[in-house]
Amino acid sequence: GVGIVKGGATPIKKFDVEANGKKIPLLSAKVLAPQMNENSDDPEKSEYAVAIEWIKTVPVEKAIWQKGFFANQNTVCKLRNRFTLEKLTT
């Protein structure tokens, strides 16, 4: 997906998400990372989350990859690569 970061890094135990029209703690939501609450009481070892306003998302089976795309192992980065931007937004 492509999105805009809407806030700073927040400790996982303080991060809320919207589910069924209500804000709930992320740790109470159904997620695919069952161990993300490990170390949540230790600020140095805790997982952190960042709020994203998604501009465009696709199902996994429609994901694309093309030689020349920008790639970065960081979870969040500012995408400036023109080739990648043009392919993702058309």
N, C-alpha and C positions, 0 to 999 in steps of 0.2 A: 504494500500500500504506500501511498504518498500522503503526507499530512503535515500539519503545522504544530509545532510544540507550543503548548498553551500554558506551561508553568515549569517551575524548577523541579529538580529531583526531590522526591518525597519518600521518607521511610515507608516501607511496605505496610506496616501496621497502622499508619496514619493516612493511607491513600484510599479514597472513596471512588466508587464507580456507580454508574446508573444501571439499574436492573429493574425491568418492569415499571419504569417511571419513578423509581425511588432511588435515592442515594444510599448505598450500603458500603461497608468496608470491603475492600478487595479480598481480604482474607476470608470473608463470608460468602463470596461469590463462587460459582462453579467455574473453575479454571483448569488449565492443562498443566499447571506447575504445582503439584501437590506439596512440594517441600519448600516453597518460597517463604514460608513463615519460620524456617530454621534460622536461628540467630536474630530474629526480629527484635529482640530486647537489647542487642548489642549494636550501637550506631556504626561501629567500624566494620562489622561483618554482615549487617542486615542487607537484604535486597532493597533497592529503591525503584520507584516507578515515576514515569513522566506522563502527564496528560497530553493527549494528542487530539487535534481536530482533524479527522480523516477527510481528505479531499477525494481520494479515489481508492477503492479496494476491490479486489477480485478474489473469487474462490481459488484455492490452491490449484485445482485442475486447469485454471486459466492463467496461471502465473507465467511470465515470460522471462527469458534470458537470451541475450544476444551478445556476441563478441563485441567488445568495445564499451559495454555498459560499465558505469562507475560501480565499484564494489568497495565496501568498507566493513570491517569486523565490528565496529562500534555499533551499539544499539541505536543511537541517535546521531545524526550528522546533518549538516546543511548541504543539500544537494545543489551543486552549481554546474555539473557536467552537462553541457548543452546537448550532446548526443543522447544521453540517457533521459534528460528532461523532455526532449522532443518526442522520443519513442513512448514514454510513459504517459504523456498528456494528449496524445492523438488517438 
